[in-house]
Amino acid sequence: MTAISQMECCTMLGIDPKTLRNWLRHAHLPFVAHPTDARLKCLTPEQVQQLATLHARPIAPRGFRFPATGARSHPACIDAVALVLSSAKRDSPG
């Protein structure tokens, strides 16, 4: 079983850890224990996908790090801007 740490899940979904815990509570999904360190809270890739689908969130690839653009930039905003820019390039003529 692949386990994704709580912080990595937050990065992948572009959300705060408190939001992740809230989403898990509402979806009745439990954290799973890390295979080698039971103190760590993790999710399975299927759980991350389920949360992303429930909340219409894109999932960043594992290991992806958002660029440092200042303390006030939220990862979800950066992801949304990147998505808009990439679709604008794709839809622009010539």
N, C-alpha and C positions, 0 to 999 in steps of 0.2 A: 504494500500500500504506500502510495506517495503522500507525504504529509507536507503541507505548506504552512509555514509559521504565520502567526497572527499578523505580524508586521508586514510580511511579504504579501499577504492577502490584502491588507489595507493599501499597499502600494499598487498592487495589480488593479484594484477597483477604484483607486483614487479617492479613498475615504479615510476618515479619522477612526482610530480604534474604538472609540465610544459608539460611533455609528455602526461599525461592524457588529459589536455586541448587541446593539439594539435590533439590527436586522436579523441576527441569529435567533434572538429571543422571539421575535414576531413570527419567524418561519419555523419555530420549534426545531431548530437544528443545533445539536450539541457540538462543542469543540471535541476534537479527538486528541489523544495523547501522542506526543512525539515518539517515534519508535525506539529511540535510545535515551531520551530524557523526558520522563513523564511530567516534569514541571512545566514544560513548554506547551502552550496551547496552539493547536494546529487545525487546519481544515483539509479535506480531501479536494482534489481538483473538481470533482463532481459537485461538491458543496459550493465552491467558489462560482462555478458556472451557474448553479441554481440561483444563487444570490444575484449575480449579474443579470440573469434573465428576469427575475422578479422585479428588479429595480431599473431595468433598461440601461445598464452600465456597460461600457466597453471594458474588455479585460486587456491590460497591458501584458506583454510576455513576461514570463518569470525571469528574474534577474534584471529587468529593465529598471533604469534609474532616471527619474525626471531630471532635466537640467536645472542647475541652481540658478534661479532667476530672481532671487530676493525672498525675504522672509514672508512677504505678504501674498506670494503666489501659491495658490492651492493646486495640488496635482490634478484635480478634476478640471480646473480651468485650463491648465496647460494642455491636457489631453483634448479638451473640447476645441481649443484654438488650433491644435495640430490637425484635428479631424476636419475642421472647416477649411483650413488652408489647403490640405491635400485634396479635398473635394473641389475646391475652387480651381486648383491647377488642372485637375482632371476634366472639369466642365468648361474651361476657357477655350475659346476657338483659337486654333493655330498655335 
